[in-house]
Amino acid sequence: MAELTGDRKIFSLLEVASSIRRTLSERYKSSFWLKAEMNKLNFYKHSGHCYPDLVQKKDGQVVAQMRALIWSSDLEHINRQFIQHTGEQLHDGINLLLLASIQFDPNHGLSLRIHDIDPAFTLGEIEREKRQCITRLQEEGVFHSNKQLPFPILPKRIAVISVESSKGYADFKSLTEARMKGFVMEHMLFPALLQGDKAAAQIIAQLDHIGRLSRHFDLVAIIRGGGGEVGLSTFNQYSLARAIALFPLPVITGIGHATNQTVSEMVAHTNAITPTELADMLMELFEGFQDKLHESTRKVGYTISILREQMLEISKLQQTLQHSAKSLVNNQKAIQKLLSTALASNVQLRLHSMKQQLGTGTYRLKLNCTEKLNKNNFVIQNKQTALNKAAAGFVERNLTTLDQAEKVVELLNPQRLLEKGYSITLHKGKPVRYAGQLMAGDSITTIVAQGIIHSDVKEIKP
């Protein structure tokens, strides 16, 4: 009971706590469903109980938080159901739909007792966030950016993002090292968590690190072991998917997931279901290249043997050709000598015959030329006499015409017109024929018989 001290009513701490417990018990008589993010599971192995920290976030900031508890008896049922639907146990950093009731204990304070969890809600939240992430990347036009990068013919330097103790990473290493023959594939580990609240930030940080060293690598591999839908929610986060889509090197993924693809797998250049399949894919590149190399070597050897055989054939043909050419040249020389002798004899006979013909022709040509020259001289003398007479008449007629033209030119001389009192007015070097050509203020030049007058126009009267 409360103590009375003067006018004060004083309660004990237990009385206040008991009052709060009664009030809450009367107000919250039944359990209810609520949505919250399980920030940390806080599982105690020795008792089998969990004391989760529940939070609600808005724009990345915590706006509400409360402590909860799951008794071991409830946890066994919840975990079994959660594993059946999602493929994994409860863990940190997932959104949950909880069936809970309010409990208040004088020693431990206020908490929420979790009776059950709806796994379908968690899967639905994951799918909703996944759809939002895909839409946002598509709207930004970066969804296929990494896929458009050229893939190296032989990726020999690989930056691996994984957990060092991951079985998937161990499988990847052992398989690539066992099957690599004649080539060397170097891989450098950049360790990062692959699930939980901190996973996305750590993977992005390692991508930034690799990006600064990108000239030393051919591609990036993100490797993870198996897991359910909930554990892979990290790879549906927008920040991580965008970092992969915009990475300057091809990104390949093998995160051990055989059902729906995560957004990070969708935007990556190449995706394999498991780390082992990813290693198989890389090995097939090297083995395929090695097979092509062996086939090319075989074809080159076969081609060389054919070339050698053809060179022997060419050598034989060359010897035969040389022998045939030599015989042909000798035969041609003998024929040429015979032809030269016959040609010289024929030429001499032909020259003698042409000399005789030329002598007869020359005599006849002289007679014909003398006769033609005499005839042409007579014709020329007659034409010369006629031409002299015609030229004398033409000159006399033209002299008379020139005298008449001279008199006309003299009459038309402008100087004679100027001496009679006429004048010539020029504006900008051109004759002024009518008043409309001029304007007040124009400068004009007037030519008279005894000089040139320069003046300015003050007024124009039509």
PyMOL commands that set and color helices and strands:
alter all, ss='L'
color gray80, all
select helices_A, chain A and resi 13-27+72-86+119-140+146-148+167-179+199-212+214-216+231-236+238-245+263-267+275-411+414-419+435-437
alter helices_A, ss='H'
color red, helices_A
select strands_A, chain A and resi 3-5+8-10+32-40+53-58+61-69+94-105+109-117+157-162+186-191+219-223+251-254+270-272+424-427+430-431+443-448+451-456
alter strands_A, ss='S'
color yellow, strands_A
deselect
rebuild
show_as cartoon
